Amino acid sequence: MKKRRSELEIFSLSFLDCICCGFGAIILLFVLSKFGQPIKIEELRQDLKQVIAKREEELFLIRGESQVLNRELEGKTEQLSQEKVSLARLQGDLSKLQGEFSASKQNATVQNTIEGKLAQALQELTEEMKRLMKDRPPRPEGSVGGIPVDSEYIIFFIDTSGSMQRNAWQLLQKKLRETLEVYPRVKGIQVMNDEGTYLFPEYRGTWIPDTPGRRKVIINTLNGWTPFSNSSPVEGIQEAISTYYDPGKKISLYVFGDEFSGYDMQAAIDAVDRINKADRTGSRRVRIHAVGFPTMLKDIRDSTNTGVRFATLMRVLCQRNGGTFVGLNTTRP
């Protein structure tokens, strides 16, 4: 007799055990993952903080190195500026040496140049001239062509009026150049017109350095220099003495002009005497020289002629102040 096969039960106790175990494992994995994730995140956070701290430390080091490099760069830049200044100073010394060398070759011809170029104009003395010239001091020693050359600083006063501009400007530039050649080397130069207007305003109150190049610039700049002039040197002389007088400096003033338009020559002489006082030995603060250009000398016997008045005034001022007056007999360069 055949045995009857028993029916298969799907939902048996063993099946339920397996299902429960599976669900338990899933729940366990879920619980473990939930509790493990914050720990992992915290570990990552700590790692990131360490990385950030390391990067910040590296950044601080880089900034420190950058500051050190900037300071070194500033030091190198300052050193470069100092080297440029030293180079400019050496170039200036070289120019001075070249000027001294050039001047040494010209010393032999200075005497002939001054005596041949600066001739005194012949003129009759009026009674007023004789009165003003009665106290003529002896001519100073150490001169070339009658002009003392012992000064270390020179100031030029130039009459920039229309009569000088039209009739004697080229000759004036030539005479100024020749006068500078008398002084191969000085410590300072200044140029202004008879009213005290400076040729180089940037050097107002200071001295123009004496170099061969600067002397050429002075002569060339006169070409276009046309400030107003009242043809009276008193204002310029007062400006120069009050600004540049120094007991320790030997200064000479040179007045280049052709006429005196003032009404009172004695007042002009007195004004210069007050500013250019004499010391106990009788020496004045500065020497005053002058060069007269005959643009206005139509009749030298006419005492009212402005050219005659300029010659009279400057002869007296030069004699009173230890200088020399040179009157030219032509305006042709």
C-alpha positions in Angstrom: 0.0 0.0 0.0 1.4 3.3 -1.1 2.3 5.9 1.6 0.7 9.2 1.3 3.2 12.1 0.9 2.8 14.7 3.6 1.9 18.3 2.4 4.8 20.9 2.4 4.1 23.7 4.9 5.6 27.1 3.7 5.0 29.1 6.8 6.7 26.8 9.2 8.5 27.7 12.4 11.9 27.4 10.8 10.8 29.8 8.0 9.7 32.4 10.6 13.0 32.0 12.4 14.9 32.8 9.3 12.7 35.8 8.5 13.1 37.2 12.0 16.8 36.7 11.9 17.0 38.6 8.6 15.0 41.5 9.9 17.1 41.5 13.0 20.3 41.7 11.0 18.8 44.6 8.9 17.8 46.4 12.1 21.3 45.8 13.6 23.0 47.2 10.5 20.7 50.2 10.5 21.4 50.9 14.2 25.1 50.5 13.7 25.1 52.8 10.7 23.2 55.5 12.6 25.6 55.3 15.5 28.7 55.1 13.4 28.0 58.0 11.1 28.4 60.9 13.7 31.7 59.3 14.8 32.9 59.3 11.2 31.7 62.9 10.7 33.5 64.0 13.8 36.7 62.3 12.7 36.4 64.0 9.3 35.8 67.3 11.1 38.9 66.9 13.2 40.9 66.0 10.1 39.6 69.1 8.3 40.4 71.3 11.3 43.9 70.0 11.3 44.2 70.6 7.6 42.9 74.2 8.0 45.2 74.9 10.9 48.1 73.6 8.8 47.1 75.7 5.9 46.7 78.8 8.1 50.2 78.2 9.6 51.6 77.9 6.1 49.8 81.1 5.1 51.3 83.0 8.1 54.7 81.7 7.2 54.2 82.9 3.6 53.0 86.3 4.8 56.0 86.6 7.1 58.4 85.6 4.2 56.6 88.2 2.0 57.1 90.9 4.6 60.8 90.0 4.8 61.1 90.1 1.1 59.3 93.4 0.9 61.7 94.9 3.4 64.7 93.6 1.5 63.2 95.0 -1.7 62.8 98.4 0.0 66.4 98.3 1.3 67.6 97.4 -2.2 65.5 100.3 -3.7 66.9 102.7 -1.2 70.4 101.5 -1.8 69.8 101.9 -5.6 68.7 105.5 -4.9 71.8 106.2 -2.9 74.0 104.8 -5.7 72.2 107.0 -8.2 72.9 110.1 -6.0 76.5 109.0 -5.6 76.7 108.6 -9.4 75.2 112.1 -9.9 77.7 113.5 -7.4 80.6 111.9 -9.2 79.3 113.2 -12.6 79.2 116.7 -11.0 82.8 116.3 -9.8 83.8 115.1 -13.2 82.2 118.2 -14.8 84.1 120.4 -12.2 87.4 118.7 -13.1 86.7 119.1 -16.8 85.9 122.8 -16.2 89.1 123.3 -14.2 91.1 121.7 -16.9 89.5 123.8 -19.6 89.9 127.0 -17.4 93.6 126.2 -16.8 94.2 126.4 -20.6 92.5 129.8 -20.8 94.3 131.5 -17.9 97.1 132.6 -20.2 94.7 134.5 -22.4 92.5 136.1 -19.7 94.7 139.3 -19.5 94.5 139.9 -23.2 90.8 139.1 -23.3 89.8 141.6 -20.6 92.1 144.4 -21.7 91.1 144.0 -25.4 87.4 143.5 -25.0 86.4 145.9 -22.2 87.6 149.4 -23.1 86.5 152.4 -21.1 84.4 155.0 -22.8 85.8 158.5 -23.0 83.4 161.2 -21.5 83.8 164.7 -20.1 83.2 165.1 -16.4 80.4 167.5 -15.5 80.4 169.5 -12.2 78.0 166.9 -10.7 80.4 164.1 -11.6 83.3 165.8 -10.0 81.3 166.4 -6.9 80.3 162.8 -6.6 83.8 161.5 -7.4 85.8 163.6 -5.0 86.3 160.8 -2.5 87.7 158.2 -4.9 89.3 155.3 -3.1 92.5 153.6 -4.3 92.1 150.9 -6.9 92.2 147.5 -5.2 95.0 145.0 -5.9 94.6 141.5 -7.4 92.7 142.6 -10.5 92.5 141.6 -14.2 91.9 144.4 -16.6 91.1 146.6 -13.6 88.5 144.2 -12.2 89.2 142.5 -8.9 88.8 138.7 -9.2 89.1 137.7 -5.6 85.3 136.9 -5.2 83.9 133.4 -4.7 80.3 134.3 -5.6 79.0 136.4 -8.5 75.6 138.1 -9.0 74.7 139.6 -12.4 72.2 142.4 -12.7 70.9 142.9 -16.3 68.9 145.8 -17.6 66.2 144.1 -19.6 64.6 147.2 -21.0 63.7 147.6 -24.6 66.7 149.7 -25.5 69.0 146.9 -24.3 67.0 144.1 -25.9 67.0 145.9 -29.3 70.4 147.4 -29.4 72.9 145.5 -27.2 71.6 142.1 -26.3 74.1 140.0 -28.3 76.9 142.1 -27.0 75.6 141.8 -23.5 75.7 138.0 -23.8 79.2 138.1 -25.1 80.4 140.4 -22.2 78.7 138.2 -19.6 80.5 135.2 -21.1 83.8 137.0 -21.0 83.2 138.1 -17.4 82.6 134.5 -16.4 85.8 133.5 -18.1 87.7 135.9 -15.7 86.5 133.6 -12.9 87.6 130.0 -13.9 85.9 128.7 -10.9 83.5 130.1 -8.3 81.3 128.6 -5.6 78.0 130.1 -6.8 76.4 132.3 -9.5 73.1 134.2 -9.6 71.4 136.2 -12.4 68.6 138.7 -12.0 67.4 141.8 -13.8 67.9 145.3 -12.4 64.6 145.1 -10.5 65.5 141.8 -8.8 63.6 139.4 -11.1 65.5 136.0 -11.2 66.5 134.4 -14.4 65.9 131.0 -12.7 63.1 131.4 -10.2 63.8 127.9 -8.8 67.1 129.2 -7.5 65.6 132.2 -5.7 67.4 132.5 -2.4 70.1 130.0 -3.3 73.2 129.9 -5.5 73.3 128.4 -9.1 76.1 125.7 -9.1 79.1 126.7 -11.2 79.7 124.1 -13.9 80.6 124.6 -17.6 77.2 123.3 -18.6 75.3 125.6 -16.3 77.3 128.6 -17.7 76.2 127.7 -21.2 72.6 127.4 -19.9 72.7 130.9 -18.4 73.9 132.4 -21.7 71.4 130.6 -23.8 68.4 131.3 -21.4 69.0 135.0 -21.9 67.8 134.7 -25.5 64.1 134.7 -24.5 64.3 136.5 -21.2 62.3 139.7 -21.3 61.0 140.7 -17.8 59.9 144.3 -17.2 62.7 146.8 -16.3 62.6 150.4 -15.1 66.3 150.9 -15.9 67.3 151.4 -12.3 69.7 148.9 -10.6 69.0 150.0 -7.0 66.2 147.6 -6.4 68.1 144.6 -7.7 71.2 145.6 -5.6 69.1 145.9 -2.5 67.4 142.5 -3.1 70.8 140.8 -3.7 72.6 142.2 -0.6 69.7 141.6 1.7 69.3 138.0 0.5 72.8 136.8 -0.2 75.1 138.8 2.1 77.2 136.5 4.3 80.2 137.8 6.3 82.1 134.6 5.4 81.6 135.0 1.6 83.4 137.2 -0.9 80.6 138.4 -3.3 80.8 140.6 -6.4 77.9 142.3 -8.1 78.0 143.1 -11.8 75.5 145.6 -13.3 75.0 145.5 -17.0 72.9 148.4 -18.4 72.6 151.4 -20.7 70.6 154.0 -18.8 69.4 155.3 -15.4 65.8 156.5 -15.5 65.6 157.6 -11.9 65.3 161.2 -10.9 67.7 161.4 -8.1 71.2 159.9 -8.4 72.2 160.9 -4.9 69.2 159.1 -3.4 70.2 156.0 -5.3 73.8 156.2 -4.0 72.5 156.8 -0.5 70.2 153.8 -0.8 73.1 151.5 -1.8 75.3 152.9 0.9 72.7 152.0 3.5 72.4 148.4 2.4 76.1 147.9 1.5 77.5 149.2 4.8 81.3 149.5 5.4 82.9 147.7 8.3 85.6 149.1 10.6 88.3 148.7 8.0 86.2 150.5 5.4 85.5 147.4 3.3 82.0 147.1 2.0 79.8 143.9 2.3 80.1 143.2 -1.5 82.0 144.6 -4.4 80.0 146.4 -7.1 81.2 146.4 -10.8 79.4 147.7 -13.8 79.5 147.6 -17.6 77.9 150.5 -19.5 76.5 149.9 -23.0 76.3 153.1 -25.2 72.8 152.7 -26.6 71.6 156.1 -25.3 74.8 158.2 -25.6 73.7 160.7 -28.2 75.4 163.6 -26.5 77.8 162.8 -23.6 77.8 166.5 -22.6 74.1 166.4 -21.8 73.9 165.6 -18.1 70.1 164.8 -18.5 70.8 162.0 -21.0 69.8 158.7 -19.3 73.0 157.0 -20.7 75.2 159.7 -19.2 73.3 159.4 -15.9 73.8 155.6 -15.8 77.6 156.0 -16.4 77.8 158.7 -13.7 75.9 156.7 -11.2 77.7 153.4 -11.8 81.2 155.1 -11.7 80.4 156.5 -8.3 78.8 153.2 -7.0 81.8 151.2 -8.2 84.3 153.5 -6.7 82.5 153.7 -3.4 82.0 149.9 -3.2 85.5 148.6 -4.2 84.6 147.8 -7.9 85.3 148.9 -11.4 83.2 150.6 -14.0 83.8 149.7 -17.7 82.2 151.9 -20.3 81.9 150.4 -23.8 82.3 152.6 -26.9 80.2 150.4 -29.3 77.1 148.1 -29.2 78.4 145.9 -32.0 79.1 142.3 -30.8 
